[in-house]
């Protein structure tokens, strides 16, 4: 498949954004512990990140706390489904800045990127079918994290992993 100018431009923008975030991560990691952490207000002015790869990796990084490849891939697939169903990727610049600035874990971020890449390339197939169709992730724990939620999602959920329900919601 030949690369079009649009594809090349998108790849360059994505690589530039990724380089910025890697730099932010290195700076956050190398800064002294008593330095004030960056906030969403510290996001560079005009920064917009609408890369499905980066935004899905952010969802994986935030939601998939357990060391479970299937969970990471299912969160990635669910995020990508949501973007496809909405016909757009929301701006996740503030969320990425927040994730890279507060207790950033480079290995966990790389695992999130790897899961998204595996789903995008088709080298990992999410199963069962209920998980494949999911486009929404709903935490099943109550706010205190001790009791299961009494949410109607519990009744509809056909794919549950690590206290997260993956459900298909009509767009």
HUKA-V499757 format. One record per residue. N is the residue number from 0. SS is DSSP state (~ for helix, > for strand, _ for the rest). PHI is phi in radians with two decimals (* if undefined). Layout:
# HUKA-V499757
((N:SS:PHI) (N:SS:PHI))
This chain:
# HUKA-V499757
((0:_:*) (1:_:-1.24) (2:_:-1.45) (3:_:-1.55) (4:~:-1.06) (5:~:-1.11) (6:~:-1.15) (7:~:-1.10) (8:~:-1.11) (9:~:-1.10) (10:~:-1.14) (11:~:-1.12) (12:~:-1.12) (13:~:-1.08) (14:~:-1.15) (15:~:-1.13) (16:~:-1.12) (17:~:-1.10) (18:~:-1.08) (19:~:-1.08) (20:~:-1.29) (21:~:-1.14) (22:~:-1.07) (23:~:-1.05) (24:~:-1.13) (25:~:-1.14) (26:~:-1.10) (27:~:-1.11) (28:~:-1.20) (29:~:-1.49) (30:_:-1.30) (31:_:-1.08) (32:_:-1.11) (33:_:-1.54) (34:_:-1.26) (35:_:-1.13) (36:_:-1.35) (37:_:-1.23) (38:_:-2.12) (39:~:-1.03) (40:~:-1.23) (41:~:-1.49) (42:_:-1.07) (43:_:-0.91) (44:_:-1.01) (45:_:1.42) (46:_:-1.22) (47:_:-2.29) (48:_:-2.11) (49:_:-2.22) (50:_:-1.34) (51:~:-1.00) (52:~:-1.11) (53:~:-1.21) (54:~:-1.19) (55:~:-1.19) (56:~:-1.11) (57:~:-1.08) (58:~:-1.07) (59:~:-1.11) (60:~:-1.05) (61:~:-1.38) (62:~:-1.67) (63:_:-1.66) (64:_:-1.36) (65:_:-1.32) (66:_:-1.45) (67:_:-2.47) (68:~:-1.04) (69:~:-1.05) (70:~:-1.13) (71:~:-1.05) (72:~:-1.16) (73:~:-1.21) (74:~:-1.11) (75:~:-1.06) (76:~:-1.08) (77:~:-1.10) (78:~:-1.11) (79:~:-1.10) (80:~:-1.07) (81:~:-1.09) (82:~:-1.12) (83:~:-1.11) (84:~:-1.13) (85:~:-1.46) (86:_:1.04) (87:_:-2.90) (88:_:-1.96) (89:_:-1.19) (90:_:-1.17) (91:_:-1.98) (92:~:-1.04) (93:~:-1.12) (94:~:-1.15) (95:~:-1.17) (96:~:-1.06) (97:~:-1.08) (98:~:-1.11) (99:~:-1.37) (100:~:-1.81) (101:_:-2.11) (102:_:0.94) (103:_:-1.09) (104:_:-2.05) (105:~:-0.97) (106:~:-1.12) (107:~:-1.19) (108:~:-1.11) (109:~:-1.13) (110:~:-1.09) (111:~:-1.12) (112:~:-1.08) (113:~:-1.07) (114:~:-1.14) (115:~:-1.09) (116:~:-1.07) (117:~:-1.13) (118:~:-1.23) (119:~:-1.09) (120:~:-1.39) (121:_:1.48) (122:_:-1.34) (123:_:-2.29) (124:_:-1.81) (125:_:-1.28) (126:_:-2.52) (127:_:-1.30) (128:~:-1.01) (129:~:-1.08) (130:~:-1.28) (131:~:-1.12) (132:~:-1.46) (133:_:-1.05) (134:_:-2.32) (135:>:-2.53) (136:>:-1.97) (137:>:-2.21) (138:>:-1.15) (139:_:-1.61) (140:>:-1.36) (141:_:-1.22) (142:_:-0.99) (143:_:-1.40) (144:_:1.32) (145:_:-1.74) (146:_:-2.05) (147:>:-1.14) (148:_:-1.19) (149:_:-1.65) (150:_:-1.12) (151:_:-1.13) (152:~:-1.07) (153:~:-1.00) (154:~:-1.28) (155:~:-1.50) (156:_:-1.13) (157:_:-1.97) (158:>:-2.38) (159:>:-2.25) (160:>:-2.46) (161:_:0.81) (162:_:1.13) (163:>:-2.12) (164:>:-1.74) (165:>:-1.87) (166:>:-2.19) (167:_:-1.71) (168:_:-1.98) (169:_:-1.12) (170:_:-1.20))
